Amino acid sequence: MKTQTLFDLSGRTALVTGSSQGLGYVLARGLGQAGARVVLNARDGKKLQAAAQSLRAEGIETLTATFDVTSSDQIAEAMKTLSASAPVIDILINNAGIQRRARLEEMDEAAWRQVIDTGLTSAFLVTRAIVNGMIERKRGKILNVCSLMSELGRPTTGNYAAAKGGLRMLTRAMATEWARHNIQCNGIGPGYFLTDMTRALAEDPTFDAWIKQRTPAGRWGDPQELVGAAVFLASDASAFVNGQILYVDGGLLASI
């Protein structure tokens, strides 16, 4: 097999949760450019359709699935509907996540549960709805979008760190259970990337300077710089890679 063929996603269908904007949209677009048919997901149908139209304008075959990733009922109903046009999901990227910042001693229960449910429990619920098909076919790729917060803590992000730390271990549990079915379950751990979620942080001169000093690359990441890692983990190039978290962080975790 030629090296280029190893990364070719032609003929594969990829579902990316939380993909009407931000990193999810960029990852879906990247997989589409590598040949995959992509299924975008979000709760907001209007934003979802606008995102889908943008990808279609680039020649990427794009479907949509409107559902709340924290609702098992909505997930099940969406999978039934989606099966008519995309009966096989070859690649699943669990990307959905939110931030609700507060110090732990001041955080209310709702903010805790929202972040845990969206960033961790959703990955279990969506994967559970899809993985049996992968098991039957003896083939599948599952990518969980983790974070530096899977490894590190920072004040006001206790709920987010708990969700992403749990997602790291869920990734390893998935790999342990399903590797024997030729399903590869891995994670991507973004560092500090410029997105809508981090825009306020980047616009804070003190925090911006701290990130650039703390990151050996000396800058924030461009979301497009996650695409190569996603395509690798979604393709045959990673056929014997399982239970790993690939951190894309400009060297931050390697430094003290």
N, C-alpha and C positions, 0 to 999 in steps of 0.2 A: 504494500500500500504506500503510495506517495505521501510525503509529509503534508502537502496541501490538502489531500483528501481526508486526512485525520481530523481536520478542523471544519470540514464541510458539513453543514447542518441541513442540506437539501433533503426534502422529504420528511423532515421532523416537524412536529407541532409542539410549541412551547407556550405554556400558560405562565404569566408573570402577574403576581398579585400586587395591588397598589401601583398600577403602571400607567395611570392617566397623566402623570407628571413626575418630575424629579428623577431619582436614580432608577426607579422602576421603568419609566418610559425609556430612558437611555439604554438600559439593559435589554429591553424588548426590541428596541430599534437595532441594537448591535447584533442580536441573535437573528433578526430578520435580514440584516445585511449579509449574514453568514449563510443564508439560504433557508432558514426556518420560516414556517408559517407561525405567526404569533397570535396569542389570545390575550388581549388587554383586559384588566379587571379594575374596577373601582365601584364605589357606591353611587357616585354622581354620574348618571347616565349621559348628561349633556357634555360634561368634560371628557367622558370616555369616548363618545362619538367624535368629538373634535380631535382627540389624540389619534384615534383610528384613521380619520381622514388624512391627517398629516403623514402617517406611515404609508397609507395607500398611495398618496401622491408621489412617494418615493419608489413605488413599485413593490412594496412589501405586502404580501398577502396577510390581511389582518382581520381577526374576528374580535368580538367583544363579549364579555360576561359580566353583567352587573349584579354584584352581590356583596353583602357585608361578610368579610372574612371571619368575623367572630360569631356568626350565626350558622350552626350546623344545618338548620332547616333551609336557609337561603342557599348555602353551598350545595346541598343535595338537589334542590330544585334547579339551580343553575347548571349542574352537571348533567341533569336529564335533558335540559334544553340544548346544551352545548353538544351533546352526543349526536345530535342529528347532523351537524355540520363538521364536527371534529370528534369522531368516536374514539380516537386514540390520542392521549396526551403523552408524548415521549419525554418531555422536559418540563419540570415544574420549578419555578423560582419563587420561593416564599420571601417576598420583599416587603410586604405591608408592615408599617410601623409608625408610631407617633411619639411625640415628646410632650410631657406635662411636667415642667420643671418646678421643683420645690425641695427645700431641705426635708429630710426624712421626718424630723420631729414636728414639722408643720404640714406635711402632706396628708390630704384627706384620703379616705379609702377609695373614693370614686376615681381619683387621679391614679392611684396605685393600680386598681383593677383595669382601667382603660388601657394603660400601657402594657401591662402583662397580657391581657387578652388579645390585644392587637399585635404585639410583637412576638409573642411566644405561643399562646394557645392556638392562634389562627394557623400557625404552621402545622401543628398536629391535626387540626380539623380538616384543612384543605388537603394535606397529604393523605390522610386516612380515606378521603373520598376518591382519591386517584390511584393510590399505590396498588390496590388489588389488580387493576388492569395491567400494571407493570409487572407484577408477580406472575400473572398468567402468561404474558408475552416473554418473560425472562429477559427484560430489557427496560432500562429507565434511568433517568438522570434527575436528581433532586438537589437543588441548590438553595441553601438558606442564607439570607443576607444578614450576617452577624455584624460585628462592629468592634472597634477598639475597646468599647465598653464590655465586650465579652471577656476581656482580660484586665481592664483597668477601671478604677473608680474615679469619680470627680464630684465635688459637692453639687447638689441639686439634681443629680441624675441617678439616684438610687433605684427608682423603679425601672428606668431604662436599662441600667447595668444589670439588674436582676433578670429582665426579659432577655437581654442579649447573652448574658452568661448562661441562662437556661437554654437558649437556642443553640449555643455551642455544644452543650451536652446532649441535647435532643438530636443534633446532627450525628453525633457519635453513636447514640443509641440506634438511630435509623440505620446507619452503616452496619452496625453489629448484627441487626436483625435481618437485613435485606441483601447484604453483599452476596450471599449464596444464590440469590435469584438474578445475579448480574445487574443489580441496581446500584449505582454509585451515588452516595449521599455525602455532599461536601458543603462547605460554607465559604462565603466571601466576607472578609472583614475590612470594610472601608475605614480609612483614617478620616481626617478632616477634609471634606469635599465641599466645594461651593455649591449649595443647593438652596431651594426656598426655605428648608428647615434650618439651615445654618446661616442664612443671610444676616440676621440680626447680630449673630456672634461675629461675623466677618466685618460688620460695620462698626463694631466696638473697637476703637484703636488699641486699647490695652489688651483685649483678648486676641485681636489679630496679630499684634506684635508677639504675644506669648506663643501662639501656634507656630508662627514662622521661626521663632527661636527654638522651640521644642522639637520641631520636625527637621531632621537632617537635610531634607531636600530644600528647606527654607521657604516653603510656599504651601498654599492650599492645593488640594487635588482637583483636577478637572474631571467631572463625571465620566467623560469619554474614556478616561484612563482605567476604568473598571471593565470595559468591554472585553479586552483580551482575556482577562481572568475568567470572565463568565463564559466566553466561547470555549476556552480550554476545558472548563469543568463540565460543559454541556455536550462536549464532542467525544468522539472515539479516542482522541489524544489522551484522555484521562481514564482509560478503561480499567486501570489497576490502581487508581487513586481513590481512596475511600476513607471517610471519617475525618477528613482534614479541613482545617480552616486556612484559607489563603489570604493573608493580610496584605492589603494594598494601601500602604500608609506613609509612603515617602521615607521609610526607615524609622518611624517614631518608636515602635516597640523594641527596636534593636538598640536604642540609646538610653542613657540615664542622665 
